[in-house]
């Protein structure tokens, strides 16, 4: 079982982000942390395999709040039995002392939401850090002894040229991170970017998406990174154990407002409102707002969609006879290969994973 904690607080709301988040407001962060601990007491019945703190911006929690949360988690289970402890962070939210605290609390992996090393692109994205701060944050984490450092990047951003993206990738490689996540910008509902797209102020361009995707693949794999999932690249020994669990269909427990869980074929979601989350947890121990039972067909479709994103691909047994015929055509078109009993996307097929998955399900 994987354990995910959702920390919804951000200093600034980025115009592209659709995750549940907000600036600190009427709900004191201390009350939120207490509720998160209480929900963990209610929900946790076993030691998880991994722990992941996402958001939002977990790194903006104060040292006191982080210590309170991690102390409670240490009391619940033995961190030495965890394969990985990941904390999402923004460069502007920690210094050397706080980075050492991350290490002392048991964090083994920090995922930095940098997105770009081009100043004008950072401005478009509404990021609050500078290029210099982003670069320095990696050196700070290294000095603090964090074993694995990931850099999150985005491409196909409005105003981002091919040269911008190439320079961002080159600078990323020069900083020697252990892992890079390179995401194609998607226009999600309930974001400022989506509204701009709807008004015609921004436009999607599939040709640019493919060009930027292949440039990342070329430069990062040449630098020794394993392109092991559509958007993820790792140096040897630094693959994301937590995310691999999601892609393989493992059970996971999500705590915090809006967090989703899937355990033993049942999926549920917590209330996406921090004040209501705190009140409900204190009242009844949990914050469940909706749930469903996943049948075998739903789980099969998810395994296809997620598995095709990985370099291991999917078992052909997941496909219908008609879809196996289509898989053979994909191999003929050099978009995939059939290796034993598995279908694995290759070359341009990796950039077309979503439409290919739609065809096969």
C-alpha positions in Angstrom: 0.0 0.0 0.0 1.2 3.5 -0.9 0.4 6.5 1.3 -0.2 10.0 0.0 -0.7 13.1 2.0 -2.3 16.2 0.3 -1.1 19.5 1.6 -3.3 22.1 -0.1 -1.5 25.4 0.8 0.3 27.6 -1.7 1.7 31.1 -1.4 0.5 31.8 -5.0 -2.0 30.0 -7.2 -0.4 29.1 -10.5 -2.6 29.7 -13.6 -2.1 26.1 -15.0 -2.6 24.0 -11.9 -5.9 22.1 -11.4 -5.1 20.3 -8.1 -7.1 21.4 -5.1 -5.0 24.2 -3.4 -5.4 27.6 -1.9 -3.5 30.3 -0.1 -3.5 30.1 3.7 -6.7 31.6 4.9 -9.4 31.1 7.5 -8.2 27.6 8.5 -5.1 27.7 10.6 -2.4 25.4 9.3 -1.9 24.0 12.8 -5.5 22.8 12.8 -5.1 21.3 9.4 -2.0 19.3 10.6 -3.9 18.1 13.6 -6.7 16.9 11.4 -4.3 15.1 9.0 -2.8 13.3 12.0 -6.3 12.4 13.3 -7.2 11.0 9.8 -4.0 9.0 9.8 -4.9 7.5 13.2 -8.4 6.6 11.8 -7.3 5.2 8.4 -3.9 3.7 8.8 -4.0 0.0 9.7 -0.6 -1.1 8.2 2.8 0.2 7.4 2.8 1.7 3.9 5.4 0.8 1.3 6.0 4.5 0.4 5.1 7.9 1.7 4.5 10.9 -0.6 3.6 14.4 0.5 2.1 16.4 -2.4 0.0 19.5 -2.9 -0.1 22.3 -3.0 3.3 23.0 -1.5 4.2 20.8 1.4 7.6 22.5 1.8 5.8 25.8 2.8 4.8 24.2 6.1 6.7 25.7 8.9 9.5 23.7 10.7 7.2 23.3 13.6 4.3 22.0 11.6 6.5 19.6 9.6 8.0 18.3 12.8 4.5 17.8 14.3 3.3 15.9 11.3 6.4 13.7 10.8 6.6 13.0 14.6 3.1 11.6 14.5 3.8 9.5 11.4 7.0 8.1 13.0 4.8 7.0 15.9 2.4 5.3 13.5 5.0 3.2 11.6 8.7 2.5 11.3 10.2 4.8 8.6 13.1 2.3 8.1 10.6 -0.1 6.5 9.6 2.5 3.9 11.1 2.2 0.4 10.8 5.9 -0.2 9.7 9.2 1.5 9.0 12.0 -1.1 8.3 15.6 -0.4 7.2 18.1 -3.1 8.9 21.5 -2.7 9.2 24.9 -4.3 12.6 26.6 -4.3 11.3 29.7 -2.7 10.0 27.9 0.4 13.1 26.5 2.1 16.6 27.4 3.0 19.6 25.3 4.2 18.2 24.8 7.7 14.8 23.6 6.5 16.5 21.3 4.0 18.4 19.7 6.8 15.1 19.3 8.7 13.7 17.5 5.7 16.6 15.1 5.9 16.4 14.7 9.7 12.6 13.9 9.5 13.3 11.0 7.1 12.7 12.5 3.6 14.6 10.5 1.1 13.4 12.3 -2.1 12.5 15.9 -2.8 10.6 16.8 -6.0 11.3 20.4 -7.0 8.5 22.3 -8.9 10.9 24.4 -11.0 9.1 24.1 -14.4 11.5 26.2 -16.4 14.9 27.9 -16.3 13.8 30.7 -18.6 12.9 33.9 -16.6 10.1 35.0 -19.0 8.5 31.5 -18.9 8.6 31.5 -15.1 6.7 34.8 -15.2 4.1 33.4 -17.6 3.6 30.4 -15.2 3.3 32.6 -12.2 6.2 31.0 -10.4 7.6 32.8 -7.4 11.2 31.7 -7.6 14.0 33.0 -9.9 16.3 30.9 -12.0 19.1 31.5 -9.5 17.0 30.4 -6.6 15.9 27.3 -8.4 19.5 26.4 -9.2 20.7 27.1 -5.7 17.9 25.0 -4.2 19.4 21.9 -5.7 22.8 22.6 -4.2 21.1 23.2 -0.8 19.4 19.9 -0.9 22.6 18.1 -1.9 24.4 19.7 1.0 21.6 18.6 3.3 22.2 15.0 2.3 18.9 14.4 0.5 19.5 11.1 -1.4 17.4 11.7 -4.4 16.4 15.0 -6.1 13.8 15.4 -8.8 13.2 18.4 -11.0 9.8 19.0 -12.4 9.7 20.7 -15.8 7.0 21.7 -18.3 6.9 22.2 -22.0 4.6 23.6 -24.7 4.0 26.6 -22.4 2.7 29.8 -24.1 5.6 32.0 -25.1 8.1 29.2 -24.7 10.3 28.7 -27.8 12.2 25.5 -28.8 15.4 27.3 -27.8 13.9 28.1 -24.3 13.1 24.4 -23.8 16.5 23.3 -25.1 18.4 25.7 -22.8 16.2 24.6 -19.8 17.0 21.0 -20.5 20.7 21.7 -20.8 20.7 23.7 -17.6 18.8 20.9 -15.8 21.4 18.4 -16.9 24.2 20.6 -15.8 22.7 20.7 -12.2 23.0 16.8 -12.1 19.6 15.9 -10.6 18.8 12.3 -10.0 15.4 12.4 -11.7 13.6 14.7 -14.1 9.9 14.9 -14.8 9.1 16.6 -18.1 5.4 17.3 -18.5 3.5 18.5 -21.5 1.3 21.4 -20.4 -2.4 20.5 -20.4 -5.2 23.0 -20.2 -7.3 21.8 -17.3 -10.7 23.1 -16.4 -11.0 25.5 -13.5 -7.6 27.1 -14.3 -6.8 30.5 -15.7 -4.9 28.9 -18.6 -8.0 27.0 -19.6 -10.1 30.2 -19.7 -7.5 31.8 -21.9 -7.6 28.8 -24.2 -11.4 29.0 -24.3 -11.2 32.7 -25.2 -8.7 32.0 -28.0 -5.9 33.8 -26.3 -3.8 30.6 -26.1 -3.6 27.7 -28.5 -2.6 24.1 -28.4 -0.2 22.8 -31.0 0.3 19.0 -31.2 3.3 19.4 -33.5 5.1 21.5 -30.9 4.1 19.0 -28.2 5.8 16.2 -30.2 8.8 18.2 -31.0 9.4 19.2 -27.4 8.7 15.7 -26.2 11.3 14.2 -28.5 13.9 16.9 -27.7 13.6 16.0 -24.0 13.9 12.3 -24.7 17.0 12.9 -26.9 18.9 15.2 -24.5 18.0 13.4 -21.2 18.6 9.9 -22.4 21.9 11.0 -23.9 22.8 12.4 -20.4 22.3 9.0 -18.9 18.7 9.2 -17.8 16.4 6.2 -18.2 13.1 7.2 -19.9 11.0 4.8 -17.9 7.6 6.5 -18.1 6.1 9.0 -20.6 7.0 12.0 -18.5 9.7 10.6 -16.3 13.5 10.1 -16.5 15.8 8.6 -13.8 19.4 8.0 -13.2 20.2 4.4 -12.1 18.7 3.7 -8.7 16.5 6.8 -8.6 13.3 5.7 -10.2 10.2 6.9 -8.3 9.0 3.9 -6.3 5.8 5.6 -5.2 4.8 6.6 -8.8 5.7 3.2 -10.1 3.2 1.8 -7.6 0.4 3.9 -9.1 1.3 2.9 -12.7 1.3 -0.8 -11.7 -2.1 -0.6 -10.1 -1.1 -1.0 -6.4 -3.5 0.0 -3.6 -3.0 3.5 -2.2 -4.4 5.5 0.7 -4.8 9.3 0.3 -5.1 11.6 3.3 -6.0 15.3 3.3 -8.6 17.4 1.5 -9.5 16.1 -2.0 -7.2 13.1 -1.6 -8.3 9.9 -3.4 -7.8 6.4 -2.2 -8.1 3.0 -3.9 -8.1 0.0 -1.6 -9.3 -3.6 -2.3 -11.3 -2.5 -5.3 -13.0 0.5 -3.6 -12.2 4.1 -4.6 -13.1 7.1 -2.5 -12.4 10.8 -2.4 -12.1 13.2 0.5 -14.1 16.4 0.6 -12.2 19.1 -1.5 -12.5 21.8 1.1 -10.0 22.3 3.9 -12.3 23.8 6.4 -14.9 21.1 5.9 -12.1 18.5 5.9 -10.9 19.6 9.3 -14.4 19.8 10.7 -15.4 16.4 9.4 -12.3 14.6 10.5 -12.6 16.0 14.0 -16.3 15.0 14.1 -16.2 11.4 12.7 -12.5 10.6 12.0 -12.5 10.7 8.2 -13.5 13.1 5.4 -15.0 10.7 2.8 -17.4 12.5 0.4 -17.9 9.9 -2.4 -17.0 6.3 -3.2 -17.4 3.6 -5.8 -16.5 0.0 -6.3 -14.3 -0.6 -9.3 -15.3 -3.6 -11.4 -12.9 -5.8 -13.3 -13.4 -3.9 -16.5 -12.7 -0.5 -14.9 -9.4 -1.9 -13.5 -8.5 -3.4 -16.8 -8.9 -0.1 -18.6 -6.8 1.7 -16.0 -4.0 -0.9 -16.3 -3.9 -0.3 -20.1 -3.9 3.5 -19.8 -1.3 3.6 -17.1 0.8 0.7 -18.2 1.3 1.9 -21.8 3.0 5.0 -20.3 5.8 2.8 -18.9 8.8 1.2 -20.7 7.5 -2.2 -19.5 4.3 -1.7 -21.4 1.2 -4.0 -20.8 0.4 -7.7 -21.1 -1.3 -8.5 -24.3 -3.8 -10.5 -22.2 -5.4 -7.2 -21.2 -6.5 -6.6 -24.7 -9.5 -7.8 -26.6 -8.9 -9.8 -29.8 -9.7 -6.7 -31.9 -7.3 -4.6 -29.8 -4.5 -7.3 -30.3 -4.9 -6.9 -34.0 -4.5 -3.1 -33.6 -1.4 -3.8 -31.4 0.1 -5.8 -34.3 -0.6 -2.8 -36.6 1.2 -0.5 -34.2 4.2 -2.8 -34.3 4.1 -2.7 -38.1 4.0 1.1 -38.0 7.1 1.1 -35.7 5.0 2.8 -32.9 5.3 -0.2 -30.7 7.0 -3.6 -30.3 5.6 -6.9 -29.1 8.1 -8.5 -26.8 7.1 -11.9 -25.6 3.5 -11.4 -24.3 3.8 -7.6 -23.8 3.1 -4.5 -25.9 5.6 -1.7 -25.5 5.3 1.7 -27.1 8.5 3.0 -28.9 9.7 6.0 -30.8 6.8 8.2 -31.9 4.4 5.9 -30.2 5.5 7.1 -26.8 4.4 10.6 -27.7 1.1 9.3 -28.8 0.3 7.3 -25.7 -3.1 8.8 -24.9 -4.7 8.4 -28.4 -3.2 4.9 -28.7 -4.6 3.9 -25.3 -8.0 5.3 -26.4 -7.8 3.1 -29.5 -6.9 -0.1 -27.5 -9.6 0.2 -24.8 
